[in-house]
Amino acid sequence: MSMSGPTESARTWVSLLLVVPRSSCYIFLCATCLFDQLLILFSIDSWFRVSFATQTADAEAARLDRQSSCRH
C-alpha cells in the first residue's frame, strides 16, 4: 500500500519529464514563428511608412514649388 504513493508520484514525474520538453519545444517553435511573423509585419509596416513619408514629402515639395512659381 505504501509503495503505490511513491510509484504514482514517480510515474507522474516521469510523464512530466517526457511531456515538458516536447511542449516547451512546441512553445519555442510557436514563439519563433510568431516572432518571425511580427518581424515580417513590422518590416512591411515600416516600409509602408517610409514610402508614405517620401510620397508625402514629394507632394509637399511639389506643392511648395507650385506656390513659389505662382508668386513669380
C-alpha positions in Angstrom: 0.0 0.0 0.0 2.8 2.4 0.9 4.5 1.7 -2.4 1.6 2.9 -4.5 2.1 6.5 -3.4 5.8 6.9 -4.4 5.4 4.9 -7.6 2.5 7.1 -8.6 4.4 10.2 -8.0 7.4 8.8 -9.8 5.3 7.9 -12.8 3.8 11.4 -12.7 7.3 12.9 -12.7 8.5 10.7 -15.5 5.5 11.6 -17.6 6.1 15.3 -16.8 9.7 14.9 -17.8 8.7 13.3 -21.1 5.9 15.8 -21.8 7.5 19.1 -20.7 10.5 19.1 -23.1 8.2 18.3 -26.0 5.7 21.0 -25.1 8.4 23.5 -24.4 9.9 22.7 -27.8 6.5 23.3 -29.4 6.1 26.6 -27.4 9.6 27.6 -28.5 8.7 26.9 -32.1 5.4 28.7 -31.9 7.2 31.7 -30.3 9.8 31.7 -33.0 7.1 31.5 -35.7 5.2 34.4 -34.0 8.4 36.4 -33.7 9.1 35.9 -37.4 5.6 36.9 -38.3 5.9 40.0 -36.1 9.2 40.9 -37.8 7.7 40.5 -41.2 4.7 42.6 -40.3 7.0 45.2 -38.7 9.2 45.4 -41.8 6.2 45.7 -44.1 4.7 48.4 -41.8 8.0 50.3 -41.7 8.4 50.0 -45.4 4.9 51.4 -46.0 5.6 54.2 -43.5 8.8 55.1 -45.3 7.2 55.1 -48.7 4.2 57.0 -47.4 6.5 59.6 -45.8 8.6 60.0 -49.0 5.3 60.4 -51.1 4.1 63.0 -48.6 7.4 64.8 -48.7 7.4 64.7 -52.5 3.8 66.0 -52.6 4.7 68.8 -50.1 7.7 69.8 -52.2 5.6 69.8 -55.4 3.0 72.0 -53.6 5.6 74.4 -52.4 7.1 74.5 -55.9 3.7 75.4 -57.3 3.2 78.1 -54.7 6.6 79.7 -55.4 6.0 79.5 -59.1 2.6 81.1 -58.7 4.1 84.0 -56.8 6.6 84.7 -59.6 
